[in-house]
Amino acid sequence: MAKTTYYYQKIVDRIEPNARVLDLGCGDGTLLDMLIAQKHIHGYGIEIDFENILACIKRGINVFQGNIDEGLREYSDKSYDYVIISQTLQEIHKPLFVLNEILRVGQKGIITFPNFAHWKIRAQLITGKAPHTSLLHHEWFDTPNIRVVTIQDFRELCASQGIEILEEIMMDPIPLFPESVMRKFSNLLSEKGMFIIRKNKFLG
């Protein structure tokens, strides 16, 4: 939980006070709870799991049950300052469609996902076994992950789709390496990808 709070704090630090925030796949509402407490945001969540919805309600979080693969038809263009999808992109069936919906509804999107090119995952694959890490803690036969995405993959997708990367956030810096090395080799050294994006204004 401490590590999850660390990751969430990275997001909280980048959102302005009183912002309008939509959290897709909001889980038990922990991130929205932190944003409300620290930044007084106007937040809503979308979640498919009923137990998580109950947890959000107990926290006083505004939450709606929905499948984000079906899009955000109920939400008008640019109706939120930020739309967040945290550790869920690899679990959805239509990630490009969802990304476009995020950038339609939000002024900016904040995207985080487990980086499948991290060195720990590469090392485990050499043994011939499916990777098992603190982030990928399910077994191969019961994992919710249906996509394999890396930091480099996400950068290339953004470039091909006219999506502007406003910030690529460094995760879990390794003290042995200077920041310049971590940034250059983040696809190998960073356990998570975390990006702030928006639709390139010059491409409409």
Secondary structure as GFF3:
##gff-version 3
##sequence-region A 1 204
A	DSSP	alpha_helix	2	12	.	.	.	ID=ss1
A	DSSP	beta_strand	20	24	.	.	.	ID=ss2
A	DSSP	alpha_helix	30	39	.	.	.	ID=ss3
A	DSSP	beta_strand	42	47	.	.	.	ID=ss4
A	DSSP	alpha_helix	50	59	.	.	.	ID=ss5
A	DSSP	beta_strand	62	65	.	.	.	ID=ss6
A	DSSP	three_ten_helix	68	70	.	.	.	ID=ss7
A	DSSP	beta_strand	80	86	.	.	.	ID=ss8
A	DSSP	three_ten_helix	89	91	.	.	.	ID=ss9
A	DSSP	alpha_helix	95	105	.	.	.	ID=ss10
A	DSSP	beta_strand	106	114	.	.	.	ID=ss11
A	DSSP	alpha_helix	119	126	.	.	.	ID=ss12
A	DSSP	alpha_helix	151	161	.	.	.	ID=ss13
A	DSSP	beta_strand	163	168	.	.	.	ID=ss14
A	DSSP	alpha_helix	179	184	.	.	.	ID=ss15
A	DSSP	alpha_helix	186	189	.	.	.	ID=ss16
A	DSSP	beta_strand	192	199	.	.	.	ID=ss17
A	DSSP	three_ten_helix	201	203	.	.	.	ID=ss18
###
